[in-house]
Amino acid sequence: MQAGVRNGAIAASDRKRQPAAAMLALAALGVVFGDLGTSPLYALQEAFNGDHGVRPTPDNVVGVVSLFLWSLILMVSIKYVLVLMRADNKGEGGILALLAQIAGDKAETAGRSTCFWVLLGLAGAAMLYGDGVITPAVSVLSAMEGLQVATPALAAYVVPATIAILVLLFMVQPFGSGRVGVVFGPILAAWFVAIAALGIAQLWQNPAILQAINPLHGISYFQRNGFAGFVSLGAVVLCLTGAEALYADMGHFGARPIRLAWYGLALPALLLSYLGQGALLLAHPQLSGRPFYSMVPEWGLYPMVALATLATIVASQALITAVFSLTHQSVQLGFFPRVLVLHTSRSHKGQIYLPLLNWLLMLATVAVVLSFRQSDKLAAAFGLAVSTTMAITTILFAVLARGRWHWPWWAVIVVAGSLFAVDLAFVLANALKFMDGGWLPLTLGLFMFMLMGCWFGGRRLQVREGQDRQLPIEALLSSLQMNPVARIPGVGVFLSENADGTPLVMLHHLKHNQVLHETVLLLTLQMQDVPRVKGERVAVRRLGEGVARVVARYGYMEEPDVPEVMAHAAALLNLPALEPLCTTYYLGRQTLVPAAGSSRFKRWLIGVFGVLRQNARSATLYFRLPPNRVVELGARIEL
């Protein structure tokens, strides 16, 4: 009897969880699968067109479609959904989550080997910025090109309409994606159902394309076409665009809803769409220039263009949001200068808006559309950024599996080695398209990598020099006992990156002013290698002589709030509430100067770091300090 009641309660609980999981899976469709879902618009046509396209013979069509199908199965279903989504960092995914697990809390002081992996991870993250510029451009442009399929007279309006949609998309970013996000899932669900229906209709007319399910047709395609078949991988990788975003966005929904949405709707719809396009080309190879819209009956062209436009807007929104999140994480982990971050939702911390980055992305995306003007030309530029990031993600996963998970070498070689072999083939095939546009994402990625690498390198030099110059706190307290200094009413808060020694700004303050407040708080904000800190955030310790140390821990998805920390610390130390007019915050500002005889590279590194630091958001605003209660003390450090 009791067992029956218990089983009934469990069943009722499962019934409650099922609708919740279904709703999360629906929401995941709109945020996670936008880029993957819209790739049928332009991916397959790239294999048969352009300078590197192959002839759409029946054998080639079956072979290429087979490569598309098995790429989705191997690289998305197995690599990302089954393998990499297990390499989460407290529920968060993405290349920076991998990097945070490898580097630990203090990447600036890590050894040379760890520093190498950090720089490699930054290179992969930097490539996503190129993806963030190209994805909105190629997605919306490919959707709008359906207008010229419906009515050739509208061809002149494709580029202006694309630019207008993109500008409008970037202009609504300050309002926050959450306000329109509720419709993202249903739009993508309707899109997947539509492309699956189009594919089924073509399969019904020409089921011979089902031969492509056999992977041997993909192998024979390479044997038949030789080097030209290998180059075709540059088009095949386009069906994988958005796989990295799938991994990066898992923290928003969790692994289970994403897997449910992928296996339940997204994967079957994509497979059917590519099979349907292949079936169409078996019967009408002359339509290889626009196979997707050629599947649509004439009466449905305009509705399909409208649905495709909505779907590509959703895909573009997902990439823009991903770039915002990537930059925010990079700032928190110390890999990027501080920038203005605005929260567009009171209930969801992940919904953020970065004004400067938004307008720069808009200008870059519009410039790309005006330069390339056609989706097939822009698709040639797309694959290099995607494949490079995928390859770097696999390498970092191998490092994590071996170093943190202690996998045996044979397991790392079998799993990561096999995946990397496929990644490397995609990278080499796309490298051949460098002059056809592949230079664009590579240039954008190298520029962002230079900025991130210089910031990381400059921070590394600064932190190490600061540690060498720090005085043990015990030595300072002994000195204050032997040689007391004048104490003034109020609270002095000295911010320090290190939770062990004496803050340099405090030593400079004592040296020049020779006075201390009655209460001195040494504040350290520690960024952890977890998305969000759980449990007690603030820890305090009395050191004597009216001095106490306060350590506040934050995850890389969170933002520090110093006044809130101080209020909590005052309660823990049994201090009266900190009066704003009686509390002074001291910030140190070190200026790095290359020493005589420094190498040219070191001079260049310090110079770029200095420029970035001058243009970074001020610490006063970033830590939400009252501007009229902040004292900054500068120092020149010669390296």
C-alpha positions as CSV (number, residue, x, y, z in Angstrom):
1,M,0.0,0.0,0.0
2,Q,2.8,2.4,1.0
3,A,4.7,1.5,-2.1
4,G,1.7,2.2,-4.3
5,V,1.3,5.6,-2.7
6,R,5.0,6.4,-3.1
7,N,4.9,5.3,-6.8
8,G,1.8,7.4,-7.4
9,A,3.6,10.4,-5.9
10,I,6.6,9.9,-8.0
11,A,4.5,9.5,-11.2
12,A,2.7,12.7,-10.3
13,S,6.0,14.5,-9.8
14,D,7.2,13.2,-13.2
15,R,4.0,14.5,-14.8
16,K,4.7,17.9,-13.4
17,R,8.3,17.9,-14.6
18,Q,7.4,16.9,-18.1
19,P,5.6,20.1,-19.1
20,A,8.3,22.2,-17.5
21,A,11.0,20.3,-19.5
22,A,8.9,20.7,-22.7
23,M,8.6,24.5,-22.1
24,L,12.3,24.7,-21.5
25,A,13.0,22.7,-24.6
26,L,10.7,25.1,-26.6
27,A,12.5,28.1,-25.2
28,A,15.9,26.5,-26.0
29,L,14.8,26.2,-29.7
30,G,14.8,30.0,-30.0
31,V,18.0,30.7,-28.2
32,V,20.2,27.7,-28.8
33,F,19.3,26.4,-32.3
34,G,18.7,29.6,-34.3
35,D,22.0,29.5,-36.1
36,L,22.0,25.7,-36.7
37,G,18.4,25.9,-37.8
38,T,18.8,28.5,-40.5
39,S,21.9,27.0,-42.1
40,P,19.8,25.1,-44.7
41,L,19.1,28.4,-46.3
42,Y,22.7,28.7,-47.7
43,A,24.8,25.6,-46.7
44,L,24.0,23.0,-49.4
45,Q,24.1,25.4,-52.3
46,E,27.6,26.4,-51.4
47,A,28.9,22.9,-52.2
48,F,27.8,23.1,-55.9
49,N,28.5,26.8,-56.6
50,G,31.4,29.2,-56.6
51,D,35.0,28.6,-57.5
52,H,35.3,25.4,-55.3
53,G,31.9,23.9,-56.1
54,V,31.4,20.4,-57.7
55,R,29.1,19.4,-60.5
56,P,25.6,18.4,-59.2
57,T,25.7,14.9,-60.7
58,P,23.6,12.3,-58.9
59,D,26.6,10.6,-57.3
60,N,27.9,14.0,-56.1
61,V,24.5,15.0,-54.7
62,V,24.2,11.8,-52.7
63,G,27.8,12.0,-51.5
64,V,27.5,15.7,-50.4
65,V,24.2,15.1,-48.6
66,S,25.7,12.1,-46.9
67,L,28.5,14.3,-45.6
68,F,26.0,16.8,-44.3
69,L,24.0,14.2,-42.5
70,W,26.9,12.5,-40.8
71,S,28.5,15.8,-39.9
72,L,25.4,16.7,-38.0
73,I,25.4,13.3,-36.3
74,L,29.1,13.1,-35.5
75,M,30.0,16.8,-34.7
76,V,26.7,18.0,-33.1
77,S,24.9,15.0,-31.7
78,I,28.1,13.2,-30.5
79,K,30.7,15.8,-30.0
80,Y,28.7,18.7,-28.5
81,V,25.5,17.1,-27.2
82,L,26.9,13.9,-25.8
83,V,30.5,14.7,-25.0
84,L,31.2,18.4,-24.5
85,M,28.0,19.1,-22.7
86,R,29.4,16.9,-19.9
87,A,32.3,19.3,-19.6
88,D,30.3,22.0,-18.0
89,N,31.5,24.4,-15.3
90,K,28.8,24.2,-12.6
91,G,26.1,24.1,-15.4
92,E,27.7,26.7,-17.7
93,G,29.2,25.7,-21.0
94,G,31.3,27.3,-23.8
95,I,35.0,27.7,-24.6
96,L,35.5,30.2,-21.7
97,A,33.9,27.7,-19.3
98,L,36.4,25.1,-20.4
99,L,39.2,27.7,-20.1
100,A,38.1,28.7,-16.5
101,Q,38.3,25.0,-15.5
102,I,41.8,24.6,-16.9
103,A,43.3,28.0,-15.7
104,G,41.7,28.0,-12.3
105,D,41.0,31.2,-10.3
106,K,44.3,33.0,-10.9
107,A,45.2,32.7,-14.6
108,E,47.5,35.8,-14.3
109,T,49.9,33.9,-12.0
110,A,49.7,30.5,-13.7
111,G,52.7,28.7,-15.1
112,R,53.8,28.8,-18.7
113,S,52.0,25.7,-19.8
114,T,48.7,27.0,-18.4
115,C,49.4,30.4,-19.9
116,F,49.7,28.7,-23.3
117,W,46.3,27.0,-23.0
118,V,44.8,30.4,-21.9
119,L,46.1,32.1,-25.0
120,L,44.8,29.2,-27.2
121,G,41.4,29.5,-25.5
122,L,41.4,33.3,-26.1
123,A,42.1,32.6,-29.7
124,G,39.1,30.4,-30.0
125,A,36.9,32.9,-28.1
126,A,38.2,35.7,-30.4
127,M,37.0,33.8,-33.5
128,L,33.5,33.9,-32.1
129,Y,33.5,37.7,-32.6
130,G,34.0,37.1,-36.4
131,D,31.2,34.6,-36.2
132,G,29.1,37.3,-34.5
133,V,29.6,39.7,-37.3
134,I,29.1,37.3,-40.2
135,T,26.1,35.3,-38.9
136,P,23.6,38.1,-38.9
137,A,24.7,39.3,-42.3
138,V,24.7,35.9,-44.1
139,S,21.5,34.7,-42.3
140,V,19.3,37.7,-43.1
141,L,20.8,38.1,-46.5
142,S,20.1,34.5,-47.5
143,A,16.5,34.8,-46.2
144,M,15.9,38.0,-48.2
145,E,17.3,36.5,-51.4
146,G,14.0,34.5,-51.5
147,L,12.4,37.7,-52.8
148,Q,14.3,37.5,-56.0
149,V,13.3,33.8,-56.4
150,A,9.7,34.8,-56.0
151,T,10.0,37.9,-58.2
152,P,13.3,38.6,-60.0
153,A,12.3,42.3,-60.2
154,L,12.8,42.5,-56.5
155,A,16.5,41.6,-56.7
156,A,17.6,45.2,-56.3
157,Y,15.8,45.5,-53.0
158,V,17.5,42.5,-51.3
159,V,20.6,44.4,-49.9
160,P,18.6,47.5,-48.8
161,A,16.0,45.3,-47.1
162,T,18.7,43.3,-45.4
163,I,20.4,46.4,-44.1
164,A,17.2,47.8,-42.8
165,I,16.3,44.7,-40.9
166,L,19.8,44.5,-39.4
167,V,19.8,48.1,-38.3
168,L,16.4,47.7,-36.7
169,L,17.6,44.5,-34.9
170,F,20.6,46.3,-33.4
171,M,18.5,49.4,-32.5
172,V,16.1,47.3,-30.3
173,Q,18.9,45.7,-28.3
174,P,18.7,48.3,-25.5
175,F,15.2,47.1,-24.7
176,G,16.5,43.6,-23.9
177,S,16.0,40.3,-25.7
178,G,13.8,39.1,-22.9
179,R,10.8,41.2,-24.0
180,V,10.7,39.5,-27.4
181,G,12.3,36.2,-26.3
182,V,9.0,34.6,-25.5
183,V,8.2,34.3,-29.2
184,F,11.6,33.0,-30.2
185,G,10.8,29.3,-29.4
186,P,7.5,29.2,-31.3
187,I,9.0,30.9,-34.3
188,L,11.9,28.4,-34.5
189,A,9.5,25.5,-33.9
190,A,7.3,26.7,-36.8
191,W,10.5,27.0,-38.9
192,F,11.7,23.5,-38.1
193,V,8.2,22.1,-38.9
194,A,8.1,24.0,-42.2
195,I,11.6,22.9,-43.4
196,A,10.8,19.3,-42.4
197,A,7.5,19.4,-44.3
198,L,9.3,20.7,-47.4
199,G,11.9,17.9,-47.1
200,I,9.3,15.2,-46.7
201,A,7.4,16.5,-49.8
202,Q,10.6,16.2,-51.9
203,L,11.5,12.8,-50.4
204,W,8.0,11.5,-51.4
205,Q,8.7,12.4,-55.0
206,N,12.3,11.1,-55.1
207,P,13.2,8.7,-52.3
208,A,16.5,7.7,-54.1
209,I,18.3,10.3,-51.9
210,L,17.8,8.1,-48.9
211,Q,21.0,6.3,-50.1
212,A,22.8,9.2,-48.5
213,I,22.1,7.7,-45.1
214,N,24.8,5.2,-45.8
215,P,28.2,6.9,-44.8
216,L,30.0,4.9,-47.5
217,H,28.6,7.3,-50.1
218,G,30.4,10.1,-48.4
219,I,33.7,8.1,-48.5
220,S,33.2,7.2,-52.1
221,Y,32.6,10.9,-52.8
222,F,36.1,11.7,-51.7
223,Q,37.5,8.9,-53.7
224,R,35.7,10.1,-56.8
225,N,36.4,13.8,-56.6
226,G,39.9,13.7,-54.9
227,F,41.1,17.1,-53.9
228,A,38.0,18.9,-55.1
229,G,36.0,16.6,-52.7
230,F,38.2,17.6,-49.8
231,V,37.7,21.3,-50.6
232,S,33.9,20.7,-50.4
233,L,34.3,20.3,-46.6
234,G,34.5,24.1,-46.6
235,A,30.8,24.0,-47.5
236,V,29.9,21.1,-45.3
237,V,31.0,22.9,-42.2
238,L,28.3,25.5,-42.8
239,C,25.7,23.0,-41.6
240,L,27.5,23.1,-38.2
241,T,27.4,26.9,-37.6
242,G,25.9,27.4,-34.2
243,A,27.2,24.2,-32.7
244,E,29.5,26.2,-30.4
245,A,26.6,28.4,-29.4
246,L,24.7,25.3,-28.5
247,Y,27.4,24.4,-26.0
248,A,27.9,28.0,-24.8
249,D,24.1,28.5,-24.1
250,M,23.6,25.3,-22.0
251,G,23.7,27.4,-18.8
252,H,20.5,29.1,-19.7
253,F,18.4,26.0,-19.9
254,G,20.4,23.0,-18.8
255,A,21.6,19.9,-20.7
256,R,18.3,17.9,-20.7
257,P,16.0,20.5,-22.4
258,I,18.6,21.2,-25.0
259,R,19.0,17.5,-25.8
260,L,15.3,17.1,-25.8
261,A,14.9,19.9,-28.3
262,W,17.8,18.7,-30.5
263,Y,16.8,15.0,-30.8
264,G,13.0,15.7,-30.7
265,L,12.7,18.4,-33.4
266,A,15.9,20.2,-34.5
267,L,18.0,17.2,-35.7
268,P,15.1,15.4,-37.5
269,A,14.0,18.6,-39.2
270,L,17.6,19.5,-40.4
271,L,18.2,15.9,-41.7
272,L,14.9,16.0,-43.6
273,S,15.6,19.4,-45.0
274,Y,19.0,18.4,-46.4
275,L,17.6,15.1,-47.7
276,G,14.8,17.1,-49.4
277,Q,17.2,19.5,-51.1
278,G,19.2,16.5,-52.3
279,A,16.1,14.9,-53.6
280,L,15.2,18.0,-55.5
281,L,18.7,18.2,-57.0
282,L,18.6,14.6,-58.2
283,A,15.6,15.5,-60.3
284,H,16.6,19.1,-61.2
285,P,20.4,19.6,-60.9
286,Q,20.0,23.0,-62.6
287,L,18.4,24.4,-59.4
288,S,21.7,23.9,-57.4
289,G,22.1,27.7,-57.2
290,R,19.1,28.0,-54.8
291,P,17.9,24.6,-53.7
292,F,16.1,25.6,-50.5
293,Y,13.7,28.1,-52.0
294,S,13.3,25.9,-55.1
295,M,11.6,23.3,-52.8
296,V,8.9,25.8,-51.9
297,P,5.7,25.8,-54.1
298,E,5.0,29.1,-55.8
299,W,2.0,29.9,-53.6
300,G,4.2,29.6,-50.5
301,L,7.2,31.6,-51.5
302,Y,6.3,34.9,-49.8
303,P,5.1,33.3,-46.6
304,M,8.3,31.2,-46.5
305,V,10.4,34.3,-47.0
306,A,8.6,36.0,-44.1
307,L,9.1,32.9,-41.9
308,A,12.8,32.6,-43.0
309,T,13.3,36.3,-42.2
310,L,11.9,35.9,-38.7
311,A,14.0,32.7,-38.1
312,T,17.2,34.5,-39.2
313,I,16.4,37.5,-37.0
314,V,16.1,35.0,-34.1
315,A,19.4,33.4,-35.1
316,S,21.1,36.8,-35.3
317,Q,19.7,37.8,-31.9
318,A,21.1,34.6,-30.4
319,L,24.6,35.4,-31.8
320,I,24.4,39.0,-30.6
321,T,23.4,37.9,-27.1
322,A,26.2,35.3,-27.2
323,V,28.8,37.9,-28.0
324,F,27.5,40.1,-25.2
325,S,27.8,37.2,-22.8
326,L,31.2,36.2,-24.1
327,T,32.5,39.8,-23.5
328,H,31.0,39.9,-20.0
329,Q,32.6,36.6,-19.1
330,S,35.9,37.8,-20.5
331,V,35.8,40.9,-18.4
332,Q,35.0,38.9,-15.2
333,L,37.8,36.4,-15.9
334,G,40.4,39.2,-16.5
335,F,40.7,38.6,-20.2
336,F,39.2,41.9,-21.5
337,P,39.1,45.5,-20.3
338,R,36.1,46.7,-18.3
339,V,33.2,47.9,-20.4
340,L,29.8,49.3,-19.6
341,V,27.3,46.5,-19.0
342,L,23.6,47.3,-18.6
343,H,21.1,44.7,-17.2
344,T,17.8,44.7,-19.2
345,S,16.0,42.5,-16.8
346,R,15.5,42.6,-13.0
347,S,14.8,38.9,-12.7
348,H,17.3,37.4,-15.2
349,K,21.0,38.4,-14.7
350,G,22.0,36.9,-18.0
351,Q,20.1,39.4,-20.0
352,I,22.6,42.2,-20.6
353,Y,23.3,44.9,-23.1
354,L,26.7,46.3,-24.0
355,P,26.2,49.7,-25.8
356,L,29.7,50.1,-27.4
357,L,29.9,46.5,-28.6
358,N,26.3,46.7,-30.0
359,W,27.0,49.7,-32.2
360,L,30.4,48.3,-33.3
361,L,28.7,45.0,-34.3
362,M,26.1,46.9,-36.2
363,L,28.6,48.9,-38.2
364,A,30.7,45.8,-39.0
365,T,27.7,43.7,-40.0
366,V,26.3,46.4,-42.4
367,A,29.8,46.9,-43.9
368,V,30.0,43.1,-44.5
369,V,26.6,43.1,-46.3
370,L,27.6,46.1,-48.5
371,S,30.9,44.5,-49.3
372,F,29.8,41.0,-50.3
373,R,26.1,41.6,-51.3
374,Q,25.4,37.9,-51.9
375,S,25.0,35.1,-49.4
376,D,27.0,32.6,-51.4
377,K,30.0,34.9,-51.4
378,L,29.6,35.6,-47.7
379,A,29.2,31.9,-47.0
380,A,32.8,31.4,-48.3
381,A,34.0,33.6,-45.5
382,F,32.0,31.9,-42.9
383,G,33.6,28.5,-42.4
384,L,37.1,29.4,-41.2
385,A,36.0,31.1,-38.0
386,V,33.5,28.2,-37.1
387,S,36.0,25.4,-37.8
388,T,38.9,27.1,-36.0
389,T,36.8,27.6,-32.8
390,M,35.6,24.0,-33.0
391,A,39.1,22.6,-33.2
392,I,40.4,24.7,-30.3
393,T,37.4,23.6,-28.2
394,T,38.4,20.0,-28.9
395,I,42.0,20.6,-27.8
396,L,40.9,22.3,-24.6
397,F,38.5,19.4,-23.9
398,A,41.4,17.0,-24.2
399,V,43.5,19.0,-21.8
400,L,40.6,19.1,-19.3
401,A,39.9,15.4,-19.7
402,R,43.5,14.5,-19.1
403,G,44.4,17.1,-16.5
404,R,41.3,17.4,-14.4
405,W,39.4,14.2,-15.1
406,H,42.5,12.0,-15.2
407,W,41.4,10.1,-18.3
408,P,44.0,7.6,-19.5
409,W,45.9,8.6,-22.6
410,W,44.2,6.0,-24.8
411,A,40.7,7.4,-24.0
412,V,41.8,11.0,-24.7
413,I,43.3,9.9,-28.1
414,V,40.2,7.8,-29.0
415,V,37.6,10.5,-28.1
416,A,39.4,13.8,-28.5
417,G,41.8,12.6,-31.2
418,S,39.0,11.3,-33.5
419,L,37.0,14.5,-33.1
420,F,40.1,16.7,-33.7
421,A,40.9,14.8,-36.9
422,V,37.5,15.8,-38.3
423,D,38.0,19.4,-37.0
424,L,41.4,19.7,-38.6
425,A,40.0,18.5,-41.9
426,F,37.4,21.3,-41.8
427,V,40.0,23.9,-40.9
428,L,42.3,22.9,-43.7
429,A,39.5,22.8,-46.2
430,N,38.3,26.3,-45.2
431,A,41.8,27.7,-45.2
432,L,41.8,27.2,-48.9
433,K,39.0,29.8,-49.2
434,F,41.2,32.4,-47.5
435,M,41.3,34.7,-50.5
436,D,37.5,34.2,-51.2
437,G,36.6,35.8,-47.9
438,G,38.1,33.6,-45.3
439,W,40.4,36.5,-44.5
440,L,37.5,38.4,-43.0
441,P,36.7,36.3,-39.8
442,L,40.4,35.6,-39.4
443,T,41.3,39.3,-39.4
444,L,38.5,40.1,-37.0
445,G,39.5,37.1,-34.8
446,L,43.2,38.1,-34.8
447,F,42.3,41.7,-33.9
448,M,40.2,40.6,-30.9
449,F,42.9,38.0,-29.9
450,M,45.5,40.8,-29.9
451,L,43.3,42.9,-27.6
452,M,42.5,40.1,-25.3
453,G,46.1,38.7,-25.3
454,C,47.6,42.1,-24.6
455,W,45.2,42.7,-21.8
456,F,45.9,39.3,-20.3
457,G,49.7,39.7,-20.7
458,G,49.6,43.2,-19.2
459,R,47.6,42.1,-16.3
460,R,49.9,39.2,-15.8
461,L,52.9,41.5,-15.6
462,Q,51.1,43.9,-13.3
463,V,49.9,41.2,-10.9
464,R,53.3,39.6,-10.6
465,E,55.1,42.9,-10.1
466,G,52.5,43.8,-7.4
467,Q,53.1,40.5,-5.6
468,D,56.9,41.2,-5.6
469,R,56.4,44.6,-4.1
470,Q,53.8,43.7,-1.5
471,L,54.6,43.8,2.2
472,P,53.3,41.0,4.5
473,I,50.3,42.3,6.5
474,E,52.0,41.0,9.7
475,A,55.0,43.3,9.1
476,L,52.7,46.3,8.6
477,L,50.8,45.6,11.8
478,S,54.0,45.2,13.8
479,S,55.2,48.5,12.4
480,L,51.9,50.2,13.4
481,Q,52.3,48.9,17.0
482,M,55.9,50.2,17.3
483,N,55.4,53.5,15.4
484,P,51.7,54.4,15.6
485,V,50.3,56.8,13.1
486,A,47.6,59.4,13.5
487,R,44.1,57.9,13.2
488,I,41.1,59.9,12.0
489,P,37.4,59.1,12.4
490,G,35.6,57.1,9.7
491,V,36.3,54.0,7.6
492,G,39.0,53.6,5.0
493,V,38.4,50.8,2.4
494,F,41.5,49.8,0.4
495,L,40.8,47.6,-2.6
496,S,43.4,44.9,-3.4
497,E,43.6,42.1,-5.9
498,N,45.6,39.9,-3.4
499,A,44.0,38.6,-0.2
500,D,47.3,37.9,1.5
501,G,49.6,40.9,1.7
502,T,49.2,44.7,2.2
503,P,47.5,46.6,-0.7
504,L,50.0,48.7,-2.5
505,V,47.6,51.6,-2.4
506,M,47.6,51.5,1.4
507,L,51.4,51.6,1.5
508,H,51.3,54.6,-0.8
509,H,48.7,56.3,1.3
510,L,50.8,55.8,4.5
511,K,53.9,57.0,2.8
512,H,52.4,60.2,1.5
513,N,49.7,61.0,4.1
514,Q,51.0,59.3,7.2
515,V,47.5,58.8,8.6
516,L,44.9,56.0,8.8
517,H,41.2,55.8,9.5
518,E,40.0,54.4,12.8
519,T,38.6,51.4,11.0
520,V,40.5,50.0,8.0
521,L,39.0,47.4,5.7
522,L,41.2,45.6,3.2
523,L,38.8,44.5,0.4
524,T,39.5,41.8,-2.1
525,L,37.0,40.8,-4.8
526,Q,37.8,37.3,-6.0
527,M,36.5,36.0,-9.3
528,Q,36.0,32.3,-9.1
529,D,36.1,29.8,-11.9
530,V,32.4,29.1,-11.5
531,P,29.5,30.9,-13.1
532,R,27.8,32.0,-9.9
533,V,28.9,31.6,-6.3
534,K,26.7,29.6,-4.0
535,G,26.7,29.9,-0.2
536,E,28.4,32.6,1.8
537,R,29.8,35.3,-0.5
538,V,31.5,37.5,2.0
539,A,34.2,36.4,4.6
540,V,35.8,38.7,7.2
541,R,38.8,38.4,9.5
542,R,40.0,40.8,12.2
543,L,43.8,41.5,11.9
544,G,44.2,43.9,14.8
545,E,45.1,47.6,15.1
546,G,41.6,48.4,13.8
547,V,42.3,46.5,10.5
548,A,40.1,43.8,9.1
549,R,40.3,41.8,5.8
550,V,37.1,41.4,3.7
551,V,37.0,38.9,0.9
552,A,34.0,38.7,-1.5
553,R,33.7,35.9,-4.0
554,Y,31.9,36.3,-7.4
555,G,31.4,34.0,-10.3
556,Y,32.3,35.1,-13.9
557,M,28.6,35.5,-14.7
558,E,28.1,38.0,-11.8
559,E,29.0,41.6,-11.3
560,P,30.5,42.9,-8.0
561,D,28.7,45.5,-5.9
562,V,31.1,47.0,-3.3
563,P,28.6,49.0,-1.2
564,E,26.5,45.8,-0.8
565,V,29.6,43.9,0.2
566,M,30.6,46.6,2.7
567,A,27.1,46.5,4.3
568,H,27.4,42.8,4.7
569,A,30.9,43.0,6.1
570,A,29.9,45.7,8.7
571,A,27.2,43.3,10.0
572,L,29.7,40.4,10.3
573,L,32.2,42.7,12.1
574,N,29.6,44.1,14.4
575,L,30.3,47.6,13.2
576,P,27.7,50.3,13.0
577,A,26.2,50.8,9.6
578,L,28.8,52.4,7.3
579,E,27.9,56.0,6.7
580,P,28.5,57.0,3.1
581,L,30.0,60.4,4.2
582,C,32.3,58.7,6.7
583,T,33.7,56.0,4.3
584,T,36.5,56.6,1.9
585,Y,37.4,54.1,-0.9
586,Y,41.1,54.0,-2.0
587,L,42.0,52.7,-5.4
588,G,45.4,52.1,-6.8
589,R,46.3,52.9,-10.4
590,Q,49.6,51.5,-11.6
591,T,51.1,52.7,-14.9
592,L,53.4,50.2,-16.5
593,V,56.5,51.7,-18.1
594,P,59.0,49.6,-20.2
595,A,62.5,49.6,-18.6
596,A,65.5,50.6,-20.6
597,G,66.7,47.7,-22.7
598,S,63.3,46.0,-22.8
599,S,62.5,43.9,-25.9
600,R,60.5,45.4,-28.7
601,F,57.7,42.9,-28.1
602,K,57.5,43.9,-24.4
603,R,57.4,47.6,-25.2
604,W,54.6,46.9,-27.7
605,L,52.7,44.8,-25.2
606,I,53.0,47.4,-22.4
607,G,52.0,50.2,-24.9
608,V,48.8,48.4,-26.1
609,F,47.9,47.5,-22.5
610,G,48.3,51.1,-21.5
611,V,45.9,52.3,-24.3
612,L,43.3,49.6,-23.3
613,R,43.6,50.6,-19.7
614,Q,43.0,54.3,-20.4
615,N,39.9,53.5,-22.4
616,A,38.5,50.9,-20.0
617,R,35.5,51.7,-17.8
618,S,36.6,53.3,-14.6
619,A,36.8,51.1,-11.5
620,T,34.6,53.6,-9.6
621,L,31.7,53.0,-11.9
622,Y,32.4,49.3,-12.4
623,F,32.4,48.6,-8.6
624,R,29.4,51.0,-8.1
625,L,31.4,53.3,-5.7
626,P,30.2,56.7,-4.7
627,P,32.3,59.0,-6.9
628,N,32.8,61.7,-4.3
629,R,34.1,59.2,-1.8
630,V,36.9,57.7,-4.0
631,V,40.6,58.5,-3.8
632,E,42.9,57.2,-6.5
633,L,46.6,56.9,-5.9
634,G,48.8,56.3,-8.9
635,A,52.2,54.7,-9.2
636,R,54.7,54.2,-12.1
637,I,56.0,50.6,-12.3
638,E,59.1,50.1,-14.5
639,L,59.3,46.6,-16.1
